[in-house]
Amino acid sequence: RAWYCESSAPPDILWEWLELDEAERLAFGAFADHMGGEVTIEQFREAWQGQWDSGADFAEHTAEECGELPKDLPTWIVIDWEASWEHNLRHDYFEGTDSRGRNHIFRSI
């Protein structure tokens, strides 16, 4: 609705936004709310890391994806993923909540 105006054609971003699926549209809203001002779909796509229950879950996933966790890590070793998020990753990423209360992680731009 914010992009509709009877006296002019809608901006190009509207057409790009319409191409997003529902989850992406919700995430884009969270991204735009956090960033303030005008953001582009391209900026959103570069920044969005997906929907996560918490920053700690994202930290664990990131470590696994980067191959930083040995496959034979003893079960008695406990990693504080919340601390990994709070003390390290949150400086390069941020969390945003969409209109349905779901948490999304974005790379800082």
Sequence and secondary structure as in RCSB ss.txt:
>XXXX:A:sequence
RAWYCESSAPPDILWEWLELDEAERLAFGAFADHMGGEVTIEQFREAWQGQWDSGADFAEHTAEECGELPKDLPT
WIVIDWEASWEHNLRHDYFEGTDSRGRNHIFRSI
>XXXX:A:secstr
 TT  TTS   HHHHHHHTS HHHHHHHHHHHHHH S   HHHHHHHEEEE S HHHHHHHHHHHTT S TT  T
T    HHHHHHHTGGGTEEEEE TTS EEEEE  
